[in-house]
Amino acid sequence: MEMFKTAWDFFQNQVLGMKWLNSLIGSALEACGLDTTGRIGGSVQFFIYDIIKIMVLLGVLILIISYIQSYFPPERTKKY
């Protein structure tokens, strides 16, 4: 049972929480010479991370909605 909890925690943090993206952006900013532990560096890291995360989540949401709507065309739903 502990193995499933560990696997779920990994999936929740790394895939759904996109912690890997935050680490990647932090490494890129540090390579550019920006201190990510300071106020400005942390703000820039959060801003870039949040923009990318929101765009990915909106893209997935639009994909799911358009997939569902393809099975329910307006002509068919007007009958009901």
mmCIF file of the N, C-alpha and C atoms, coordinates in Angstrom:
data_MODEL
# 
_entry.id   MODEL 
# 
loop_
_atom_site.group_PDB 
_atom_site.id 
_atom_site.type_symbol 
_atom_site.label_atom_id 
_atom_site.label_alt_id 
_atom_site.label_comp_id 
_atom_site.label_asym_id 
_atom_site.label_entity_id 
_atom_site.label_seq_id 
_atom_site.pdbx_PDB_ins_code 
_atom_site.Cartn_x 
_atom_site.Cartn_y 
_atom_site.Cartn_z 
_atom_site.occupancy 
_atom_site.B_iso_or_equiv 
_atom_site.pdbx_formal_charge 
_atom_site.auth_seq_id 
_atom_site.auth_comp_id 
_atom_site.auth_asym_id 
_atom_site.auth_atom_id 
_atom_site.pdbx_PDB_model_num 
ATOM 1   N N  . MET A 1 1  ? 0.816   -1.188 0.000   1.00 0.00 ? 1  MET A N  1 
ATOM 2   C CA . MET A 1 1  ? 0.000   0.000  0.000   1.00 0.00 ? 1  MET A CA 1 
ATOM 3   C C  . MET A 1 1  ? 0.864   1.258  0.000   1.00 0.00 ? 1  MET A C  1 
ATOM 4   N N  . GLU A 1 2  ? 1.995   1.170  0.653   1.00 0.00 ? 2  GLU A N  1 
ATOM 5   C CA . GLU A 1 2  ? 2.914   2.317  0.707   1.00 0.00 ? 2  GLU A CA 1 
ATOM 6   C C  . GLU A 1 2  ? 3.458   2.646  -0.683  1.00 0.00 ? 2  GLU A C  1 
ATOM 7   N N  . MET A 1 3  ? 3.610   1.631  -1.515  1.00 0.00 ? 3  MET A N  1 
ATOM 8   C CA . MET A 1 3  ? 4.114   1.848  -2.874  1.00 0.00 ? 3  MET A CA 1 
ATOM 9   C C  . MET A 1 3  ? 3.118   2.673  -3.687  1.00 0.00 ? 3  MET A C  1 
ATOM 10  N N  . PHE A 1 4  ? 1.823   2.394  -3.537  1.00 0.00 ? 4  PHE A N  1 
ATOM 11  C CA . PHE A 1 4  ? 0.805   3.149  -4.254  1.00 0.00 ? 4  PHE A CA 1 
ATOM 12  C C  . PHE A 1 4  ? 0.751   4.598  -3.785  1.00 0.00 ? 4  PHE A C  1 
ATOM 13  N N  . LYS A 1 5  ? 0.919   4.818  -2.489  1.00 0.00 ? 5  LYS A N  1 
ATOM 14  C CA . LYS A 1 5  ? 0.929   6.173  -1.950  1.00 0.00 ? 5  LYS A CA 1 
ATOM 15  C C  . LYS A 1 5  ? 2.133   6.943  -2.473  1.00 0.00 ? 5  LYS A C  1 
ATOM 16  N N  . THR A 1 6  ? 3.276   6.295  -2.537  1.00 0.00 ? 6  THR A N  1 
ATOM 17  C CA . THR A 1 6  ? 4.479   6.937  -3.068  1.00 0.00 ? 6  THR A CA 1 
ATOM 18  C C  . THR A 1 6  ? 4.317   7.253  -4.549  1.00 0.00 ? 6  THR A C  1 
ATOM 19  N N  . ALA A 1 7  ? 3.742   6.332  -5.295  1.00 0.00 ? 7  ALA A N  1 
ATOM 20  C CA . ALA A 1 7  ? 3.516   6.564  -6.724  1.00 0.00 ? 7  ALA A CA 1 
ATOM 21  C C  . ALA A 1 7  ? 2.512   7.689  -6.930  1.00 0.00 ? 7  ALA A C  1 
ATOM 22  N N  . TRP A 1 8  ? 1.445   7.730  -6.127  1.00 0.00 ? 8  TRP A N  1 
ATOM 23  C CA . TRP A 1 8  ? 0.444   8.793  -6.258  1.00 0.00 ? 8  TRP A CA 1 
ATOM 24  C C  . TRP A 1 8  ? 1.038   10.155 -5.882  1.00 0.00 ? 8  TRP A C  1 
ATOM 25  N N  . ASP A 1 9  ? 1.850   10.188 -4.823  1.00 0.00 ? 9  ASP A N  1 
ATOM 26  C CA . ASP A 1 9  ? 2.487   11.442 -4.427  1.00 0.00 ? 9  ASP A CA 1 
ATOM 27  C C  . ASP A 1 9  ? 3.405   11.953 -5.529  1.00 0.00 ? 9  ASP A C  1 
ATOM 28  N N  . PHE A 1 10 ? 4.161   11.045 -6.147  1.00 0.00 ? 10 PHE A N  1 
ATOM 29  C CA . PHE A 1 10 ? 5.035   11.440 -7.246  1.00 0.00 ? 10 PHE A CA 1 
ATOM 30  C C  . PHE A 1 10 ? 4.210   11.989 -8.415  1.00 0.00 ? 10 PHE A C  1 
ATOM 31  N N  . PHE A 1 11 ? 3.142   11.295 -8.786  1.00 0.00 ? 11 PHE A N  1 
ATOM 32  C CA . PHE A 1 11 ? 2.290   11.738 -9.893  1.00 0.00 ? 11 PHE A CA 1 
ATOM 33  C C  . PHE A 1 11 ? 1.653   13.089 -9.586  1.00 0.00 ? 11 PHE A C  1 
ATOM 34  N N  . GLN A 1 12 ? 1.176   13.243 -8.364  1.00 0.00 ? 12 GLN A N  1 
ATOM 35  C CA . GLN A 1 12 ? 0.513   14.486 -7.989  1.00 0.00 ? 12 GLN A CA 1 
ATOM 36  C C  . GLN A 1 12 ? 1.489   15.662 -7.969  1.00 0.00 ? 12 GLN A C  1 
ATOM 37  N N  . ASN A 1 13 ? 2.675   15.461 -7.449  1.00 0.00 ? 13 ASN A N  1 
ATOM 38  C CA . ASN A 1 13 ? 3.636   16.560 -7.350  1.00 0.00 ? 13 ASN A CA 1 
ATOM 39  C C  . ASN A 1 13 ? 4.332   16.860 -8.668  1.00 0.00 ? 13 ASN A C  1 
ATOM 40  N N  . GLN A 1 14 ? 4.807   15.838 -9.343  1.00 0.00 ? 14 GLN A N  1 
ATOM 41  C CA . GLN A 1 14 ? 5.632   16.064 -10.531 1.00 0.00 ? 14 GLN A CA 1 
ATOM 42  C C  . GLN A 1 14 ? 4.816   16.278 -11.796 1.00 0.00 ? 14 GLN A C  1 
ATOM 43  N N  . VAL A 1 15 ? 3.740   15.530 -11.957 1.00 0.00 ? 15 VAL A N  1 
ATOM 44  C CA . VAL A 1 15 ? 2.961   15.637 -13.196 1.00 0.00 ? 15 VAL A CA 1 
ATOM 45  C C  . VAL A 1 15 ? 1.880   16.703 -13.057 1.00 0.00 ? 15 VAL A C  1 
ATOM 46  N N  . LEU A 1 16 ? 1.010   16.562 -12.075 1.00 0.00 ? 16 LEU A N  1 
ATOM 47  C CA . LEU A 1 16 ? -0.082  17.514 -11.918 1.00 0.00 ? 16 LEU A CA 1 
ATOM 48  C C  . LEU A 1 16 ? 0.396   18.850 -11.356 1.00 0.00 ? 16 LEU A C  1 
ATOM 49  N N  . GLY A 1 17 ? 1.338   18.816 -10.438 1.00 0.00 ? 17 GLY A N  1 
ATOM 50  C CA . GLY A 1 17 ? 1.850   20.046 -9.844  1.00 0.00 ? 17 GLY A CA 1 
ATOM 51  C C  . GLY A 1 17 ? 2.937   20.725 -10.657 1.00 0.00 ? 17 GLY A C  1 
ATOM 52  N N  . MET A 1 18 ? 3.462   20.031 -11.648 1.00 0.00 ? 18 MET A N  1 
ATOM 53  C CA . MET A 1 18 ? 4.501   20.534 -12.548 1.00 0.00 ? 18 MET A CA 1 
ATOM 54  C C  . MET A 1 18 ? 5.727   21.056 -11.794 1.00 0.00 ? 18 MET A C  1 
ATOM 55  N N  . LYS A 1 19 ? 6.162   20.331 -10.774 1.00 0.00 ? 19 LYS A N  1 
ATOM 56  C CA . LYS A 1 19 ? 7.361   20.717 -10.026 1.00 0.00 ? 19 LYS A CA 1 
ATOM 57  C C  . LYS A 1 19 ? 8.599   20.652 -10.903 1.00 0.00 ? 19 LYS A C  1 
ATOM 58  N N  . TRP A 1 20 ? 8.602   19.738 -11.873 1.00 0.00 ? 20 TRP A N  1 
ATOM 59  C CA . TRP A 1 20 ? 9.735   19.627 -12.782 1.00 0.00 ? 20 TRP A CA 1 
ATOM 60  C C  . TRP A 1 20 ? 9.889   20.902 -13.599 1.00 0.00 ? 20 TRP A C  1 
ATOM 61  N N  . LEU A 1 21 ? 8.781   21.520 -13.963 1.00 0.00 ? 21 LEU A N  1 
ATOM 62  C CA . LEU A 1 21 ? 8.825   22.760 -14.733 1.00 0.00 ? 21 LEU A CA 1 
ATOM 63  C C  . LEU A 1 21 ? 9.388   23.897 -13.899 1.00 0.00 ? 21 LEU A C  1 
ATOM 64  N N  . ASN A 1 22 ? 8.997   23.951 -12.629 1.00 0.00 ? 22 ASN A N  1 
ATOM 65  C CA . ASN A 1 22 ? 9.513   24.976 -11.732 1.00 0.00 ? 22 ASN A CA 1 
ATOM 66  C C  . ASN A 1 22 ? 11.022  24.825 -11.555 1.00 0.00 ? 22 ASN A C  1 
ATOM 67  N N  . SER A 1 23 ? 11.494  23.596 -11.415 1.00 0.00 ? 23 SER A N  1 
ATOM 68  C CA . SER A 1 23 ? 12.934  23.350 -11.285 1.00 0.00 ? 23 SER A CA 1 
ATOM 69  C C  . SER A 1 23 ? 13.673  23.715 -12.561 1.00 0.00 ? 23 SER A C  1 
ATOM 70  N N  . LEU A 1 24 ? 13.086  23.385 -13.699 1.00 0.00 ? 24 LEU A N  1 
ATOM 71  C CA . LEU A 1 24 ? 13.703  23.698 -14.985 1.00 0.00 ? 24 LEU A CA 1 
ATOM 72  C C  . LEU A 1 24 ? 13.825  25.207 -15.192 1.00 0.00 ? 24 LEU A C  1 
ATOM 73  N N  . ILE A 1 25 ? 12.781  25.942 -14.878 1.00 0.00 ? 25 ILE A N  1 
ATOM 74  C CA . ILE A 1 25 ? 12.810  27.402 -15.021 1.00 0.00 ? 25 ILE A CA 1 
ATOM 75  C C  . ILE A 1 25 ? 13.807  28.005 -14.040 1.00 0.00 ? 25 ILE A C  1 
ATOM 76  N N  . GLY A 1 26 ? 13.842  27.491 -12.814 1.00 0.00 ? 26 GLY A N  1 
ATOM 77  C CA . GLY A 1 26 ? 14.822  27.968 -11.833 1.00 0.00 ? 26 GLY A CA 1 
ATOM 78  C C  . GLY A 1 26 ? 16.245  27.745 -12.291 1.00 0.00 ? 26 GLY A C  1 
ATOM 79  N N  . SER A 1 27 ? 16.514  26.585 -12.877 1.00 0.00 ? 27 SER A N  1 
ATOM 80  C CA . SER A 1 27 ? 17.864  26.306 -13.380 1.00 0.00 ? 27 SER A CA 1 
ATOM 81  C C  . SER A 1 27 ? 18.226  27.218 -14.549 1.00 0.00 ? 27 SER A C  1 
ATOM 82  N N  . ALA A 1 28 ? 17.256  27.473 -15.426 1.00 0.00 ? 28 ALA A N  1 
ATOM 83  C CA . ALA A 1 28 ? 17.506  28.361 -16.566 1.00 0.00 ? 28 ALA A CA 1 
ATOM 84  C C  . ALA A 1 28 ? 17.770  29.788 -16.109 1.00 0.00 ? 28 ALA A C  1 
ATOM 85  N N  . LEU A 1 29 ? 17.021  30.251 -15.120 1.00 0.00 ? 29 LEU A N  1 
ATOM 86  C CA . LEU A 1 29 ? 17.238  31.607 -14.618 1.00 0.00 ? 29 LEU A CA 1 
ATOM 87  C C  . LEU A 1 29 ? 18.575  31.735 -13.893 1.00 0.00 ? 29 LEU A C  1 
ATOM 88  N N  . GLU A 1 30 ? 18.955  30.701 -13.157 1.00 0.00 ? 30 GLU A N  1 
ATOM 89  C CA . GLU A 1 30 ? 20.261  30.720 -12.492 1.00 0.00 ? 30 GLU A CA 1 
ATOM 90  C C  . GLU A 1 30 ? 21.395  30.680 -13.499 1.00 0.00 ? 30 GLU A C  1 
ATOM 91  N N  . ALA A 1 31 ? 21.183  29.976 -14.618 1.00 0.00 ? 31 ALA A N  1 
ATOM 92  C CA . ALA A 1 31 ? 22.201  29.952 -15.671 1.00 0.00 ? 31 ALA A CA 1 
ATOM 93  C C  . ALA A 1 31 ? 22.342  31.323 -16.329 1.00 0.00 ? 31 ALA A C  1 
ATOM 94  N N  . CYS A 1 32 ? 21.267  32.098 -16.307 1.00 0.00 ? 32 CYS A N  1 
ATOM 95  C CA . CYS A 1 32 ? 21.316  33.465 -16.852 1.00 0.00 ? 32 CYS A CA 1 
ATOM 96  C C  . CYS A 1 32 ? 21.894  34.453 -15.849 1.00 0.00 ? 32 CYS A C  1 
ATOM 97  N N  . GLY A 1 33 ? 22.156  34.011 -14.633 1.00 0.00 ? 33 GLY A N  1 
ATOM 98  C CA . GLY A 1 33 ? 22.765  34.867 -13.627 1.00 0.00 ? 33 GLY A CA 1 
ATOM 99  C C  . GLY A 1 33 ? 21.784  35.527 -12.681 1.00 0.00 ? 33 GLY A C  1 
ATOM 100 N N  . LEU A 1 34 ? 20.544  35.084 -12.658 1.00 0.00 ? 34 LEU A N  1 
ATOM 101 C CA . LEU A 1 34 ? 19.530  35.663 -11.782 1.00 0.00 ? 34 LEU A CA 1 
ATOM 102 C C  . LEU A 1 34 ? 19.400  34.807 -10.529 1.00 0.00 ? 34 LEU A C  1 
ATOM 103 N N  . ASP A 1 35 ? 19.448  35.438 -9.365  1.00 0.00 ? 35 ASP A N  1 
ATOM 104 C CA . ASP A 1 35 ? 19.323  34.728 -8.095  1.00 0.00 ? 35 ASP A CA 1 
ATOM 105 C C  . ASP A 1 35 ? 17.853  34.441 -7.821  1.00 0.00 ? 35 ASP A C  1 
ATOM 106 N N  . THR A 1 36 ? 17.456  33.185 -7.861  1.00 0.00 ? 36 THR A N  1 
ATOM 107 C CA . THR A 1 36 ? 16.047  32.819 -7.689  1.00 0.00 ? 36 THR A CA 1 
ATOM 108 C C  . THR A 1 36 ? 15.625  32.782 -6.227  1.00 0.00 ? 36 THR A C  1 
ATOM 109 N N  . THR A 1 37 ? 16.566  32.926 -5.295  1.00 0.00 ? 37 THR A N  1 
ATOM 110 C CA . THR A 1 37 ? 16.203  32.958 -3.884  1.00 0.00 ? 37 THR A CA 1 
ATOM 111 C C  . THR A 1 37 ? 15.848  34.371 -3.441  1.00 0.00 ? 37 THR A C  1 
ATOM 112 N N  . GLY A 1 38 ? 16.179  35.366 -4.241  1.00 0.00 ? 38 GLY A N  1 
ATOM 113 C CA . GLY A 1 38 ? 15.826  36.749 -3.919  1.00 0.00 ? 38 GLY A CA 1 
ATOM 114 C C  . GLY A 1 38 ? 14.401  37.072 -4.332  1.00 0.00 ? 38 GLY A C  1 
ATOM 115 N N  . ARG A 1 39 ? 14.007  38.302 -4.029  1.00 0.00 ? 39 ARG A N  1 
ATOM 116 C CA . ARG A 1 39 ? 12.631  38.707 -4.325  1.00 0.00 ? 39 ARG A CA 1 
ATOM 117 C C  . ARG A 1 39 ? 12.386  38.830 -5.822  1.00 0.00 ? 39 ARG A C  1 
ATOM 118 N N  . ILE A 1 40 ? 13.289  39.474 -6.521  1.00 0.00 ? 40 ILE A N  1 
ATOM 119 C CA . ILE A 1 40 ? 13.086  39.690 -7.958  1.00 0.00 ? 40 ILE A CA 1 
ATOM 120 C C  . ILE A 1 40 ? 13.217  38.376 -8.720  1.00 0.00 ? 40 ILE A C  1 
ATOM 121 N N  . GLY A 1 41 ? 14.229  37.597 -8.430  1.00 0.00 ? 41 GLY A N  1 
ATOM 122 C CA . GLY A 1 41 ? 14.429  36.329 -9.110  1.00 0.00 ? 41 GLY A CA 1 
ATOM 123 C C  . GLY A 1 41 ? 13.295  35.351 -8.851  1.00 0.00 ? 41 GLY A C  1 
ATOM 124 N N  . GLY A 1 42 ? 12.839  35.299 -7.598  1.00 0.00 ? 42 GLY A N  1 
ATOM 125 C CA . GLY A 1 42 ? 11.715  34.433 -7.265  1.00 0.00 ? 42 GLY A CA 1 
ATOM 126 C C  . GLY A 1 42 ? 10.433  34.869 -7.950  1.00 0.00 ? 42 GLY A C  1 
ATOM 127 N N  . SER A 1 43 ? 10.253  36.178 -8.061  1.00 0.00 ? 43 SER A N  1 
ATOM 128 C CA . SER A 1 43 ? 9.057   36.693 -8.741  1.00 0.00 ? 43 SER A CA 1 
ATOM 129 C C  . SER A 1 43 ? 9.080   36.371 -10.223 1.00 0.00 ? 43 SER A C  1 
ATOM 130 N N  . VAL A 1 44 ? 10.246  36.530 -10.848 1.00 0.00 ? 44 VAL A N  1 
ATOM 131 C CA . VAL A 1 44 ? 10.367  36.220 -12.273 1.00 0.00 ? 44 VAL A CA 1 
ATOM 132 C C  . VAL A 1 44 ? 10.148  34.726 -12.502 1.00 0.00 ? 44 VAL A C  1 
ATOM 133 N N  . GLN A 1 45 ? 10.725  33.899 -11.630 1.00 0.00 ? 45 GLN A N  1 
ATOM 134 C CA . GLN A 1 45 ? 10.546  32.453 -11.754 1.00 0.00 ? 45 GLN A CA 1 
ATOM 135 C C  . GLN A 1 45 ? 9.076   32.078 -11.610 1.00 0.00 ? 45 GLN A C  1 
ATOM 136 N N  . PHE A 1 46 ? 8.404   32.618 -10.613 1.00 0.00 ? 46 PHE A N  1 
ATOM 137 C CA . PHE A 1 46 ? 6.993   32.316 -10.417 1.00 0.00 ? 46 PHE A CA 1 
ATOM 138 C C  . PHE A 1 46 ? 6.152   32.803 -11.584 1.00 0.00 ? 46 PHE A C  1 
ATOM 139 N N  . PHE A 1 47 ? 6.444   34.002 -12.109 1.00 0.00 ? 47 PHE A N  1 
ATOM 140 C CA . PHE A 1 47 ? 5.679   34.563 -13.213 1.00 0.00 ? 47 PHE A CA 1 
ATOM 141 C C  . PHE A 1 47 ? 5.794   33.685 -14.459 1.00 0.00 ? 47 PHE A C  1 
ATOM 142 N N  . ILE A 1 48 ? 7.001   33.293 -14.810 1.00 0.00 ? 48 ILE A N  1 
ATOM 143 C CA . ILE A 1 48 ? 7.201   32.448 -16.001 1.00 0.00 ? 48 ILE A CA 1 
ATOM 144 C C  . ILE A 1 48 ? 6.565   31.080 -15.795 1.00 0.00 ? 48 ILE A C  1 
ATOM 145 N N  . TYR A 1 49 ? 6.781   30.507 -14.623 1.00 0.00 ? 49 TYR A N  1 
ATOM 146 C CA . TYR A 1 49 ? 6.206   29.190 -14.303 1.00 0.00 ? 49 TYR A CA 1 
ATOM 147 C C  . TYR A 1 49 ? 4.689   29.232 -14.368 1.00 0.00 ? 49 TYR A C  1 
ATOM 148 N N  . ASP A 1 50 ? 4.091   30.259 -13.797 1.00 0.00 ? 50 ASP A N  1 
ATOM 149 C CA . ASP A 1 50 ? 2.639   30.349 -13.746 1.00 0.00 ? 50 ASP A CA 1 
ATOM 150 C C  . ASP A 1 50 ? 2.043   30.575 -15.135 1.00 0.00 ? 50 ASP A C  1 
ATOM 151 N N  . ILE A 1 51 ? 2.686   31.384 -15.963 1.00 0.00 ? 51 ILE A N  1 
ATOM 152 C CA . ILE A 1 51 ? 2.188   31.602 -17.323 1.00 0.00 ? 51 ILE A CA 1 
ATOM 153 C C  . ILE A 1 51 ? 2.184   30.293 -18.108 1.00 0.00 ? 51 ILE A C  1 
ATOM 154 N N  . ILE A 1 52 ? 3.278   29.557 -18.056 1.00 0.00 ? 52 ILE A N  1 
ATOM 155 C CA . ILE A 1 52 ? 3.375   28.295 -18.798 1.00 0.00 ? 52 ILE A CA 1 
ATOM 156 C C  . ILE A 1 52 ? 2.355   27.290 -18.264 1.00 0.00 ? 52 ILE A C  1 
ATOM 157 N N  . LYS A 1 53 ? 2.226   27.202 -16.933 1.00 0.00 ? 53 LYS A N  1 
ATOM 158 C CA . LYS A 1 53 ? 1.297   26.246 -16.329 1.00 0.00 ? 53 LYS A CA 1 
ATOM 159 C C  . LYS A 1 53 ? -0.146  26.571 -16.707 1.00 0.00 ? 53 LYS A C  1 
ATOM 160 N N  . ILE A 1 54 ? -0.523  27.826 -16.665 1.00 0.00 ? 54 ILE A N  1 
ATOM 161 C CA . ILE A 1 54 ? -1.891  28.205 -17.005 1.00 0.00 ? 54 ILE A CA 1 
ATOM 162 C C  . ILE A 1 54 ? -2.171  27.933 -18.477 1.00 0.00 ? 54 ILE A C  1 
ATOM 163 N N  . MET A 1 55 ? -1.214  28.217 -19.357 1.00 0.00 ? 55 MET A N  1 
ATOM 164 C CA . MET A 1 55 ? -1.419  27.968 -20.782 1.00 0.00 ? 55 MET A CA 1 
ATOM 165 C C  . MET A 1 55 ? -1.583  26.470 -21.067 1.00 0.00 ? 55 MET A C  1 
ATOM 166 N N  . VAL A 1 56 ? -0.804  25.641 -20.401 1.00 0.00 ? 56 VAL A N  1 
ATOM 167 C CA . VAL A 1 56 ? -0.924  24.187 -20.587 1.00 0.00 ? 56 VAL A CA 1 
ATOM 168 C C  . VAL A 1 56 ? -2.273  23.700 -20.072 1.00 0.00 ? 56 VAL A C  1 
ATOM 169 N N  . LEU A 1 57 ? -2.669  24.161 -18.902 1.00 0.00 ? 57 LEU A N  1 
ATOM 170 C CA . LEU A 1 57 ? -3.948  23.726 -18.344 1.00 0.00 ? 57 LEU A CA 1 
ATOM 171 C C  . LEU A 1 57 ? -5.120  24.218 -19.191 1.00 0.00 ? 57 LEU A C  1 
ATOM 172 N N  . LEU A 1 58 ? -5.063  25.442 -19.698 1.00 0.00 ? 58 LEU A N  1 
ATOM 173 C CA . LEU A 1 58 ? -6.119  25.926 -20.581 1.00 0.00 ? 58 LEU A CA 1 
ATOM 174 C C  . LEU A 1 58 ? -6.164  25.134 -21.884 1.00 0.00 ? 58 LEU A C  1 
ATOM 175 N N  . GLY A 1 59 ? -4.994  24.791 -22.415 1.00 0.00 ? 59 GLY A N  1 
ATOM 176 C CA . GLY A 1 59 ? -4.953  23.984 -23.633 1.00 0.00 ? 59 GLY A CA 1 
ATOM 177 C C  . GLY A 1 59 ? -5.579  22.622 -23.438 1.00 0.00 ? 59 GLY A C  1 
ATOM 178 N N  . VAL A 1 60 ? -5.280  21.983 -22.312 1.00 0.00 ? 60 VAL A N  1 
ATOM 179 C CA . VAL A 1 60 ? -5.876  20.674 -22.010 1.00 0.00 ? 60 VAL A CA 1 
ATOM 180 C C  . VAL A 1 60 ? -7.380  20.804 -21.825 1.00 0.00 ? 60 VAL A C  1 
ATOM 181 N N  . LEU A 1 61 ? -7.822  21.840 -21.138 1.00 0.00 ? 61 LEU A N  1 
ATOM 182 C CA . LEU A 1 61 ? -9.237  22.062 -20.931 1.00 0.00 ? 61 LEU A CA 1 
ATOM 183 C C  . LEU A 1 61 ? -9.973  22.296 -22.251 1.00 0.00 ? 61 LEU A C  1 
ATOM 184 N N  . ILE A 1 62 ? -9.398  23.094 -23.131 1.00 0.00 ? 62 ILE A N  1 
ATOM 185 C CA . ILE A 1 62 ? -10.009 23.342 -24.441 1.00 0.00 ? 62 ILE A CA 1 
ATOM 186 C C  . ILE A 1 62 ? -10.051 22.067 -25.262 1.00 0.00 ? 62 ILE A C  1 
ATOM 187 N N  . LEU A 1 63 ? -9.001  21.263 -25.194 1.00 0.00 ? 63 LEU A N  1 
ATOM 188 C CA . LEU A 1 63 ? -8.969  19.999 -25.922 1.00 0.00 ? 63 LEU A CA 1 
ATOM 189 C C  . LEU A 1 63 ? -10.067 19.065 -25.433 1.00 0.00 ? 63 LEU A C  1 
ATOM 190 N N  . ILE A 1 64 ? -10.226 18.963 -24.127 1.00 0.00 ? 64 ILE A N  1 
ATOM 191 C CA . ILE A 1 64 ? -11.257 18.080 -23.574 1.00 0.00 ? 64 ILE A CA 1 
ATOM 192 C C  . ILE A 1 64 ? -12.652 18.575 -23.944 1.00 0.00 ? 64 ILE A C  1 
ATOM 193 N N  . ILE A 1 65 ? -12.887 19.876 -23.825 1.00 0.00 ? 65 ILE A N  1 
ATOM 194 C CA . ILE A 1 65 ? -14.207 20.424 -24.144 1.00 0.00 ? 65 ILE A CA 1 
ATOM 195 C C  . ILE A 1 65 ? -14.533 20.240 -25.617 1.00 0.00 ? 65 ILE A C  1 
ATOM 196 N N  . SER A 1 66 ? -13.571 20.496 -26.503 1.00 0.00 ? 66 SER A N  1 
ATOM 197 C CA . SER A 1 66 ? -13.843 20.327 -27.934 1.00 0.00 ? 66 SER A CA 1 
ATOM 198 C C  . SER A 1 66 ? -14.059 18.861 -28.292 1.00 0.00 ? 66 SER A C  1 
ATOM 199 N N  . TYR A 1 67 ? -13.381 17.952 -27.602 1.00 0.00 ? 67 TYR A N  1 
ATOM 200 C CA . TYR A 1 67 ? -13.578 16.527 -27.832 1.00 0.00 ? 67 TYR A CA 1 
ATOM 201 C C  . TYR A 1 67 ? -14.988 16.110 -27.411 1.00 0.00 ? 67 TYR A C  1 
ATOM 202 N N  . ILE A 1 68 ? -15.438 16.608 -26.268 1.00 0.00 ? 68 ILE A N  1 
ATOM 203 C CA . ILE A 1 68 ? -16.790 16.289 -25.802 1.00 0.00 ? 68 ILE A CA 1 
ATOM 204 C C  . ILE A 1 68 ? -17.831 16.890 -26.731 1.00 0.00 ? 68 ILE A C  1 
ATOM 205 N N  . GLN A 1 69 ? -17.618 18.132 -27.168 1.00 0.00 ? 69 GLN A N  1 
ATOM 206 C CA . GLN A 1 69 ? -18.588 18.789 -28.042 1.00 0.00 ? 69 GLN A CA 1 
ATOM 207 C C  . GLN A 1 69 ? -18.663 18.133 -29.415 1.00 0.00 ? 69 GLN A C  1 
ATOM 208 N N  . SER A 1 70 ? -17.627 17.437 -29.835 1.00 0.00 ? 70 SER A N  1 
ATOM 209 C CA . SER A 1 70 ? -17.685 16.767 -31.129 1.00 0.00 ? 70 SER A CA 1 
ATOM 210 C C  . SER A 1 70 ? -18.688 15.606 -31.117 1.00 0.00 ? 70 SER A C  1 
ATOM 211 N N  . TYR A 1 71 ? -18.968 15.070 -29.937 1.00 0.00 ? 71 TYR A N  1 
ATOM 212 C CA . TYR A 1 71 ? -19.961 14.002 -29.830 1.00 0.00 ? 71 TYR A CA 1 
ATOM 213 C C  . TYR A 1 71 ? -21.373 14.526 -29.634 1.00 0.00 ? 71 TYR A C  1 
ATOM 214 N N  . PHE A 1 72 ? -21.518 15.798 -29.321 1.00 0.00 ? 72 PHE A N  1 
ATOM 215 C CA . PHE A 1 72 ? -22.829 16.404 -29.115 1.00 0.00 ? 72 PHE A CA 1 
ATOM 216 C C  . PHE A 1 72 ? -22.960 17.641 -30.000 1.00 0.00 ? 72 PHE A C  1 
ATOM 217 N N  . PRO A 1 73 ? -23.188 17.466 -31.304 1.00 0.00 ? 73 PRO A N  1 
ATOM 218 C CA . PRO A 1 73 ? -23.338 18.634 -32.182 1.00 0.00 ? 73 PRO A CA 1 
ATOM 219 C C  . PRO A 1 73 ? -24.612 19.406 -31.831 1.00 0.00 ? 73 PRO A C  1 
ATOM 220 N N  . PRO A 1 74 ? -24.660 20.703 -32.173 1.00 0.00 ? 74 PRO A N  1 
ATOM 221 C CA . PRO A 1 74 ? -25.827 21.521 -31.801 1.00 0.00 ? 74 PRO A CA 1 
ATOM 222 C C  . PRO A 1 74 ? -27.140 20.997 -32.375 1.00 0.00 ? 74 PRO A C  1 
ATOM 223 N N  . GLU A 1 75 ? -27.123 20.434 -33.580 1.00 0.00 ? 75 GLU A N  1 
ATOM 224 C CA . GLU A 1 75 ? -28.347 19.924 -34.182 1.00 0.00 ? 75 GLU A CA 1 
ATOM 225 C C  . GLU A 1 75 ? -28.958 18.803 -33.348 1.00 0.00 ? 75 GLU A C  1 
ATOM 226 N N  . ARG A 1 76 ? -28.077 17.971 -32.808 1.00 0.00 ? 76 ARG A N  1 
ATOM 227 C CA . ARG A 1 76 ? -28.538 16.832 -32.016 1.00 0.00 ? 76 ARG A CA 1 
ATOM 228 C C  . ARG A 1 76 ? -29.053 17.273 -30.652 1.00 0.00 ? 76 ARG A C  1 
ATOM 229 N N  . THR A 1 77 ? -28.424 18.284 -30.075 1.00 0.00 ? 77 THR A N  1 
ATOM 230 C CA . THR A 1 77 ? -28.859 18.711 -28.748 1.00 0.00 ? 77 THR A CA 1 
ATOM 231 C C  . THR A 1 77 ? -30.124 19.548 -28.813 1.00 0.00 ? 77 THR A C  1 
ATOM 232 N N  . LYS A 1 78 ? -30.416 20.171 -29.968 1.00 0.00 ? 78 LYS A N  1 
ATOM 233 C CA . LYS A 1 78 ? -31.646 20.940 -30.097 1.00 0.00 ? 78 LYS A CA 1 
ATOM 234 C C  . LYS A 1 78 ? -32.878 20.041 -30.080 1.00 0.00 ? 78 LYS A C  1 
ATOM 235 N N  . LYS A 1 79 ? -32.706 18.803 -30.485 1.00 0.00 ? 79 LYS A N  1 
ATOM 236 C CA . LYS A 1 79 ? -33.828 17.851 -30.477 1.00 0.00 ? 79 LYS A CA 1 
ATOM 237 C C  . LYS A 1 79 ? -34.294 17.569 -29.058 1.00 0.00 ? 79 LYS A C  1 
ATOM 238 N N  . TYR A 1 80 ? -33.354 17.605 -28.114 1.00 0.00 ? 80 TYR A N  1 
ATOM 239 C CA . TYR A 1 80 ? -33.696 17.292 -26.728 1.00 0.00 ? 80 TYR A CA 1 
ATOM 240 C C  . TYR A 1 80 ? -34.196 18.528 -26.063 1.00 0.00 ? 80 TYR A C  1 
# 
